[in-house]
């Protein structure tokens, strides 16, 4: 699998379908992320992942250590809460006064700008520049990004769900910590950016519908083509 020049600079991935859950649209249970991380990094099985056990670097460790106690534990992935891979980017776009905090008012203003005709549903045309053109041409992928309840439509209510997922302390606003989300489920550290024509780095991802199973990129090699699209949602 080689990096195509069209997508070399532009992360959506084949990973989007892997993150989908039947009853939750494109949302992923935080507990599923914890299950996958503990399986990979909790070498002594004590229910704690130390910096020494974690192999993906200090930045990712800090991202997962939500309570800042120097350990990654189940407490960092509370029951009944979800991960939204694309919502942090939406949050930064909603922050019109650039104070690093997104209020419910700012979030509602964002959805109002998207829902131009006010019918409660956001069409591909209305979605416009919120996602790169190669993505918006694939409605199923866009659905996995934004359709939080899995009903086949992107609605204002889906964006309300995104806000609730990000608002970890339920104070009605999103601070800088909440806006960064729980980034990256990749199991391999990224060391460099592949050049056009080079083999894509291998990675393995847990399935959201069954965290005990994984899907590995290299398993498709020689079997079927795989499209990887790289980008930044900010």
Order of alpha helices (4+ residues) and beta strands (2+ residues): alpha-beta-alpha-alpha-beta-alpha-beta-alpha-alpha-alpha-alpha-alpha-beta-alpha-beta-beta
